[in-house]
Amino acid sequence: MANGYNYSFIENNDCSYPVSAGAPNIPVKLLNYIIPYGTSIDSITIISADTSIIQLDNLLYPTQANLPSDLNTGPESFTPIDSSIYFASELYPDKIAEFKSTGLWETANIATIEISPFQYNIEEGRLIFLKSISFQIWYSYPTGAPRVPGTIKL
């Protein structure tokens, strides 16, 4: 119970939690893939997903705002639900797989993809759990970009 309401909470030690204060606290999995140097992610296509439905009796607990750990907080620091999300008619999150960022390692790019193994149908009080998922990452080279970086000998 929090702020006078009962909430459901999803625990998953293999995932992290986004920091959108007031949004449903739904875990995500961050996956890193090596893609060729100089490429950029165009899109991600879901090929298949095996799902199961979990009926919830309560709303999912809202993500709480980040507060300094040395701050003595009480019930007044509770972040309430974001009504623009909790009273919307679409699934949350709306994307199963989403490109988040690119980093560089040696001669390759590292693409970080965020996978949402849960989607929340708030109107129906249902949680869709993606037990397995197959997806394809589409990437392309920019026009005129080299396929490998130049090397310099010192």
Secondary structure as a PSIPRED ss2 file (coil, helix, strand):
# PSIPRED VFORMAT (PSIPRED V4.0)

   1 M C   1.000  0.000  0.000
   2 A E   0.000  0.000  1.000
   3 N C   1.000  0.000  0.000
   4 G C   1.000  0.000  0.000
   5 Y E   0.000  0.000  1.000
   6 N C   1.000  0.000  0.000
   7 Y E   0.000  0.000  1.000
   8 S E   0.000  0.000  1.000
   9 F C   1.000  0.000  0.000
  10 I C   1.000  0.000  0.000
  11 E C   1.000  0.000  0.000
  12 N C   1.000  0.000  0.000
  13 N C   1.000  0.000  0.000
  14 D C   1.000  0.000  0.000
  15 C C   1.000  0.000  0.000
  16 S E   0.000  0.000  1.000
  17 Y C   1.000  0.000  0.000
  18 P C   1.000  0.000  0.000
  19 V C   1.000  0.000  0.000
  20 S C   1.000  0.000  0.000
  21 A C   1.000  0.000  0.000
  22 G C   1.000  0.000  0.000
  23 A C   1.000  0.000  0.000
  24 P E   0.000  0.000  1.000
  25 N C   1.000  0.000  0.000
  26 I C   1.000  0.000  0.000
  27 P C   1.000  0.000  0.000
  28 V E   0.000  0.000  1.000
  29 K E   0.000  0.000  1.000
  30 L E   0.000  0.000  1.000
  31 L E   0.000  0.000  1.000
  32 N E   0.000  0.000  1.000
  33 Y E   0.000  0.000  1.000
  34 I E   0.000  0.000  1.000
  35 I E   0.000  0.000  1.000
  36 P E   0.000  0.000  1.000
  37 Y C   1.000  0.000  0.000
  38 G C   1.000  0.000  0.000
  39 T C   1.000  0.000  0.000
  40 S E   0.000  0.000  1.000
  41 I E   0.000  0.000  1.000
  42 D E   0.000  0.000  1.000
  43 S E   0.000  0.000  1.000
  44 I E   0.000  0.000  1.000
  45 T E   0.000  0.000  1.000
  46 I E   0.000  0.000  1.000
  47 I E   0.000  0.000  1.000
  48 S E   0.000  0.000  1.000
  49 A E   0.000  0.000  1.000
  50 D E   0.000  0.000  1.000
  51 T E   0.000  0.000  1.000
  52 S E   0.000  0.000  1.000
  53 I E   0.000  0.000  1.000
  54 I E   0.000  0.000  1.000
  55 Q E   0.000  0.000  1.000
  56 L C   1.000  0.000  0.000
  57 D C   1.000  0.000  0.000
  58 N C   1.000  0.000  0.000
  59 L E   0.000  0.000  1.000
  60 L E   0.000  0.000  1.000
  61 Y C   1.000  0.000  0.000
  62 P E   0.000  0.000  1.000
  63 T C   1.000  0.000  0.000
  64 Q C   1.000  0.000  0.000
  65 A C   1.000  0.000  0.000
  66 N C   1.000  0.000  0.000
  67 L C   1.000  0.000  0.000
  68 P C   1.000  0.000  0.000
  69 S C   1.000  0.000  0.000
  70 D C   1.000  0.000  0.000
  71 L C   1.000  0.000  0.000
  72 N C   1.000  0.000  0.000
  73 T C   1.000  0.000  0.000
  74 G C   1.000  0.000  0.000
  75 P H   0.000  1.000  0.000
  76 E H   0.000  1.000  0.000
  77 S H   0.000  1.000  0.000
  78 F C   1.000  0.000  0.000
  79 T C   1.000  0.000  0.000
  80 P C   1.000  0.000  0.000
  81 I C   1.000  0.000  0.000
  82 D C   1.000  0.000  0.000
  83 S H   0.000  1.000  0.000
  84 S H   0.000  1.000  0.000
  85 I H   0.000  1.000  0.000
  86 Y H   0.000  1.000  0.000
  87 F C   1.000  0.000  0.000
  88 A C   1.000  0.000  0.000
  89 S C   1.000  0.000  0.000
  90 E C   1.000  0.000  0.000
  91 L C   1.000  0.000  0.000
  92 Y E   0.000  0.000  1.000
  93 P C   1.000  0.000  0.000
  94 D C   1.000  0.000  0.000
  95 K C   1.000  0.000  0.000
  96 I C   1.000  0.000  0.000
  97 A E   0.000  0.000  1.000
  98 E E   0.000  0.000  1.000
  99 F E   0.000  0.000  1.000
 100 K E   0.000  0.000  1.000
 101 S E   0.000  0.000  1.000
 102 T E   0.000  0.000  1.000
 103 G E   0.000  0.000  1.000
 104 L E   0.000  0.000  1.000
 105 W E   0.000  0.000  1.000
 106 E C   1.000  0.000  0.000
 107 T C   1.000  0.000  0.000
 108 A E   0.000  0.000  1.000
 109 N E   0.000  0.000  1.000
 110 I E   0.000  0.000  1.000
 111 A E   0.000  0.000  1.000
 112 T E   0.000  0.000  1.000
 113 I E   0.000  0.000  1.000
 114 E E   0.000  0.000  1.000
 115 I E   0.000  0.000  1.000
 116 S C   1.000  0.000  0.000
 117 P C   1.000  0.000  0.000
 118 F E   0.000  0.000  1.000
 119 Q E   0.000  0.000  1.000
 120 Y E   0.000  0.000  1.000
 121 N E   0.000  0.000  1.000
 122 I C   1.000  0.000  0.000
 123 E C   1.000  0.000  0.000
 124 E C   1.000  0.000  0.000
 125 G C   1.000  0.000  0.000
 126 R E   0.000  0.000  1.000
 127 L E   0.000  0.000  1.000
 128 I E   0.000  0.000  1.000
 129 F E   0.000  0.000  1.000
 130 L E   0.000  0.000  1.000
 131 K E   0.000  0.000  1.000
 132 S E   0.000  0.000  1.000
 133 I E   0.000  0.000  1.000
 134 S E   0.000  0.000  1.000
 135 F E   0.000  0.000  1.000
 136 Q E   0.000  0.000  1.000
 137 I E   0.000  0.000  1.000
 138 W E   0.000  0.000  1.000
 139 Y E   0.000  0.000  1.000
 140 S E   0.000  0.000  1.000
 141 Y C   1.000  0.000  0.000
 142 P C   1.000  0.000  0.000
 143 T C   1.000  0.000  0.000
 144 G C   1.000  0.000  0.000
 145 A C   1.000  0.000  0.000
 146 P C   1.000  0.000  0.000
 147 R C   1.000  0.000  0.000
 148 V C   1.000  0.000  0.000
 149 P C   1.000  0.000  0.000
 150 G C   1.000  0.000  0.000
 151 T C   1.000  0.000  0.000
 152 I C   1.000  0.000  0.000
 153 K C   1.000  0.000  0.000
 154 L C   1.000  0.000  0.000
